[in-house]
Amino acid sequence: MSTPSTVINIFILKINSFENASAVNIGQNFLAEWSNSDKRNQGYGQNSGDGVDFMEPRCFVDDKDGVDSPSFFHPVMPAPLVNNE
C-alpha cells in the first residue's frame, strides 16, 4: 500500500511535495523574526557477500563543523542609531 502524496492547488500554484522545515508564502510578506533550519543525514547502499553474516548496521560520521548551518534567532535588521549628544 502506497502512502498518499501531498497535492495542494492554489489558483495556478501546484505543490506536490513538502520537505522538512518548509513553508509556502504568497503575496507581500515580511516574516519578522522567522527562521527555518533542517538537518538530515541519509545514506543508501547494499551489504552483500558470499558466506558472510551481516550482524547489525554500523555507521560513523566525522563531522568537525561546530555549526553546520548557522541560524540566527534575532532580528536581522540592525537597530537604528541613536545620537546621544
C-alpha positions as CSV (number, residue, x, y, z in Angstrom):
1,M,0.0,0.0,0.0
2,S,1.5,3.3,-1.0
3,T,1.5,6.5,1.1
4,P,-0.9,9.2,-0.3
5,S,1.0,12.1,-1.8
6,T,0.5,15.7,-0.9
7,V,-1.3,17.7,-3.6
8,I,-2.1,21.4,-3.0
9,N,-3.5,23.6,-5.7
10,I,-3.8,27.4,-5.1
11,F,-5.0,29.0,-8.3
12,I,-2.2,28.3,-10.7
13,L,0.3,27.3,-8.0
14,K,0.6,23.5,-7.7
15,I,2.6,21.9,-4.8
16,N,3.2,18.2,-4.9
17,S,5.6,17.7,-2.0
18,F,6.8,19.3,1.2
19,E,10.2,18.7,2.7
20,N,11.1,19.1,6.4
21,A,11.1,22.7,7.6
22,S,9.4,24.1,4.5
23,A,7.0,27.0,4.0
24,V,4.8,28.5,1.3
25,N,4.3,32.3,1.4
26,I,2.1,34.1,-1.1
27,G,1.7,37.8,-1.5
28,Q,3.6,40.6,0.1
29,N,5.1,39.0,3.2
30,F,7.6,40.3,5.8
31,L,8.4,37.4,8.0
32,A,9.7,39.2,11.1
33,E,12.0,37.1,13.3
34,W,11.1,34.0,11.4
35,S,13.8,31.3,10.9
36,N,13.9,27.9,9.3
37,S,16.5,25.2,9.5
38,D,16.8,21.5,8.9
39,K,19.5,18.8,9.0
40,R,19.2,15.3,7.6
41,N,21.8,12.5,7.4
42,Q,20.8,9.9,4.9
43,G,22.6,7.0,3.1
44,Y,21.8,4.3,0.6
45,G,23.6,1.2,-0.4
46,Q,23.7,-2.5,0.0
47,N,25.5,-5.1,2.1
48,S,26.2,-8.4,0.4
49,G,28.8,-11.1,0.2
50,D,29.3,-14.9,-0.1
51,G,29.4,-16.7,3.2
52,V,29.3,-13.6,5.4
53,D,26.8,-13.0,8.1
54,F,25.6,-9.4,8.5
55,M,25.1,-8.8,12.2
56,E,24.0,-5.2,12.6
57,P,24.3,-1.9,10.8
58,R,27.1,0.4,11.9
59,C,27.9,3.9,10.8
60,F,30.4,6.6,11.7
61,V,30.1,10.3,10.9
62,D,33.2,12.6,11.1
63,D,31.6,16.0,11.5
64,K,34.2,18.5,12.6
65,D,32.0,21.6,11.9
66,G,31.0,23.4,15.0
67,V,27.8,24.7,13.3
68,D,26.5,23.0,10.1
69,S,24.0,25.7,9.2
70,P,24.1,28.8,11.3
71,S,20.7,30.1,12.3
72,F,20.0,33.5,13.8
73,F,17.1,33.8,16.1
74,H,17.3,37.6,16.5
75,P,16.2,40.4,14.1
76,V,18.5,40.6,11.1
77,M,17.8,44.3,10.6
78,P,20.2,46.4,12.6
79,A,18.8,48.7,15.3
80,P,18.6,52.4,14.4
81,L,21.4,54.5,15.6
82,V,20.6,56.9,18.4
83,N,22.5,60.2,18.7
84,N,23.0,61.0,22.4
85,E,24.6,64.5,22.4
